[in-house]
């Protein structure tokens, strides 16, 4: 069984990533750490606990993390996940307590307690992880891998068609805290990034019958996903918006879902047109070999992904 820490900013798609992780028999979720991103840290920490209580899994600790990026002020997200951050699901206020530890400390302590066993799954800005690497660089070689929803690398039209940052070709998680992402990208940790190229493909869709089946399921998590699908499609967005972050968890459960290659990638931290952009140097000659080499996702088996997601929420 694979051990993970899920670092996230719920958000409806982060919430579905939590559902997938906790319902999978192939994953042991050691902790959930939350960060400012889709919503302020106070809200993301609350939403993570709402989801755990919905699933009856209050045994998993939740720690609140960075309330703002490492260097910059908090940007405004143009996309809304509803008044509650959960597609207006109106889940009850959580009763479970937060961990007494800050998320950064919980990441550090959990990795030290499980050396070479933990996969860090990152579905929000990398503020917590970047700070953990700064505070305790000795944990970097102890991490099995980092799998992140991060960046846009230009392999498909969705890379920029569905750009989520507030510059023309940036991805939200990197855009919020590019300095933290830069620390992680350059750390040497085994890093797999699933960019907008793959995570926001319009092929990630649900049929009317899928939505009806989830709506009528006794599983509250299936009802939650059906409600989120109706929420985003009612606003003119694709259903993929409900499960972008699920792709990272799915890739840990079943690595065959994604196809990857090595790439040299730099992150633009200067203000301007390309701020927050993950720049992939794919040149055959004269490439910048000083850029960090990471693993990037080039395509995915979307049917296998959707089948896995539906089996977990309905199972």
Phi, psi and omega in degrees: 000134183275133179266133180227155159248129179257110180259117195210174180222066187298128355072135181289321182286325172297322179298319177291329174296320175299315179302311181300315183296317185282338180267349181280134176281354182264357186231137168249113180273111183282327182195155170242124178245139185242158189214157170298137179185264175300325179217167178301157185303326179298320182285317182295324177293322178293316183294323177300319180288327175300317181292318179298319178292324175300324181272352185069035184237054180283004175284343182271123182290143175240126179239134177278138184243217189300129181272351178204165177300164185296327186237324196254165171290164181286125177279167179264129180276121180288343180263138180249141174259018179099172183299328180261359184078003184230039179059035180055043179284340178057044175290150181295155177300138184288147176258335182292145182277152170289156170301146176289344180271146168293149183305320180300315180292324178294321176300310182300310184294321182292320179293319179295329179281345181225061187299135176067015181244341191264129168263125174272118176259117185249116179239013176225189173304151187270025184302313180297315184290316178301318179293320177299320179292326178288317183287324185220071182300343180293343180281343187303311179288353178272350184272130179297310177189164170243128175242121191228143163277105191199127170089179176210122194243001171083018180279333179226171180294337182289342181307318183245335176301322182251031178305135187249347174283181183259020166238161195301331184230036180249158176252141191305313185299321177285319182301320182298317184217073183296330179294320178294317178299320180298319177301314183291315180300324185266003187284339185090357177295143174300114190233123173246121181251126174259107186272178178300334177312318186254320190284343183242029181290139180294346177290344174280091186218166182232141178281165175301323180293322176302312183295320179295320179296319179291322180298322183270358179290146173287348180283123182295329180291327175292317176298322178299315180294318179300318179296319180296321178298315179296323181298311184284321181290330177292342178259007175091010178260163178282153181296340178303334182300336183282346188218025177307309186289342178298334183299327180292316178294318179300321181292332175284318179297313184221092183301341181289350179293330182246153173247135187229166170209163177279145179208150173266125188225132173244158180244128180279117180251002178273139178298144178143196187301325184254016180304133179080003182279140171267109186264112179269125177266098183256019182292144178285333182225148172064029177291159179278097183286352177281346179288146179294143177262121180233174175263128179240151182269131183256333178198171180214156173270095188290327179293318178296321178298311181295322179297319179295313181300312183294322180295326181285317182286332181267345186285000000 
